[in-house]
Amino acid sequence: MKAKKHFERALKANEWDIPAWMGIGDYFERKNLHQAAILEYGKLRRKLPQCPEAWEAIGRCYRKTKDYTKSFEHYSQALELYQKSDRIPSEDMLYQMGWIAQYPLKQADGAFRIYQTHLQHYGNIENAWKVHTEIAQILKEKGGSQGLIWAHIAAGLAVAPENKEMKKASEKFRRAALAASDLVLMLKLKYSLDVMAQVISRTELGFTITTKEQVQELIKAGIPPEIVVMILKLQEQGRTAPRPQPTPDEPTNPPDQPEEGDTDDNAANQQKLVGMWGTKQGQNIIAMKIEPDGSFLEIILGPDKQELSRSTGKFRIINSQKLMVQMQTPRVVNFECMYRIQTDALDLQINGQWVAYQRLEGSGSSDTEDTSGTRGNAGLQKKLIGLWGLRQNINGIDALVGLKIDAQGNYVEVTIGPNKEELSRNSGKIIVVSSNKLSIQMLSPQQSRFECQFRVSATMLEIYVNREWLRYQKIE
């Protein structure tokens, strides 16, 4: 009561004293006398209609009385006034606005925009985990990209690593890397530069930028240069997934590779699919068995080994990069997807994300391995031996790339800058698979495996990587 009298005396001395007006309303609000509080806040709103604090306080009281429509109306007016006066709204108001729009009013799009505003101002505080989780839920309900959904969960875990509620919430979502196409999606969804940076910097990237042309393509697609530079720095820190993904609108085949695959190659790749495959996503294990006729059974097991889901269908190879998936259960649906197949690795691009399966031991086809062309491969493998050099412009920097390959296919590649400084180093193994295909097993700085086209002569080695032919000259 003394506090109320103090604010009343302050108003008598200065009727424009906003803290005094707010103090009287707050007195009633703390006592849960919300109608009386609304009356007092309303006096200030009528006297100073451009005062956002009054509108916010009334909105807060209506929320506490569960009159969500009036609450949202007053919060919206407060937000407009804050923005007009270049002031930052309170964190609580922005979160509560988003929550009201998302749940009581069922306006997911409106909630999404409000949550974006919240992250723009408060994305680095611990409480931002709630907003990231709600955004992920909205994207999930709309059938959004798994990579972008998980990026928000990863961001929530980053700002609140010890929060048990955040950890529990994360278990409801599937882990996935952020694809290059997700960058364009964020632009379409009108992410601000700040929010894009928050999300991208806190998740795993499912693509790499290795050429100046890729940088130009991203800029052309509308990706802010600041974001591209940040991604390049993240790559240096090893924050990318093992296998590169296409950049926006990137063709999925090299220019000189036909769309339809050779029948014999299709049959060979179909045979390679046969066996047991496994992968891990978050705390779940996915096991898949593929029969010689392409029929498959896939089972997802939870952390306690309980079966979460089961699906069946059939795979049919279309060409060297694309296959048809004919789902039979839990629902009948047909779709095409990109794939990459090696002896012990199968990658499938599902919903824009690469899912990497590993062959389980002893599950390969029992057919005898085809040894035709082995001698030819050995001859080509021998041609790879030596020291090769390549001049390359990497993100505006003129660099010399040295590649040394020994008789076993072991290689070391070192990139030297204009001042003779070492920019990067990687190592692994290069094995000739066929007359025009290599298998590259990277061991450092991170482990990965992929196949690519190649051409080799006595003086030149050409390798097709990330839509570009790298042409190495023989040094010795």
Secondary structure, 3 states (H helix, E strand, C coil): CHHHHHHHHHHHHCCCCHHHHHHHHHHHHHCCCHHHHHHHHHHHHHHCCCCHHHHHHHHHHHHHCCCHHHHHHHHHHHHHHHHHCCCCCCHHHHHHHHHHHHCCCCCHHHHHHHHHHHHHHHCCCCCHHHHHHHHHHHHHHCCCCHHHHHHHHHHHHHHCCCCHHHHHHHCCCCCCCECHHHHHHHHHCCCCHHHHHHHHHCCCECCCCCCHHHHHHHHHCCCCHHHHHHHHHHHHCCCECCCCCCCCCCCCCCCCCCCCCCHHHHHHHHHHHCEEEEEEECCEEEEEEECCCCEEEEEEECCCCCEEEEEEEEEEECCCCEEEEEEEECCCEEEEEEEEECCCEEEEEECCEEEEEEECCCCCCCCCCCCCCHHHHHHHHHHHCEEEEEEEEECCEEEEEEEEECCCCEEEEEEECCCCCEEEEEEEEEEEEECCEEEEEEEECCCEEEEEEEEECCCEEEEEECCEEEEEEECC
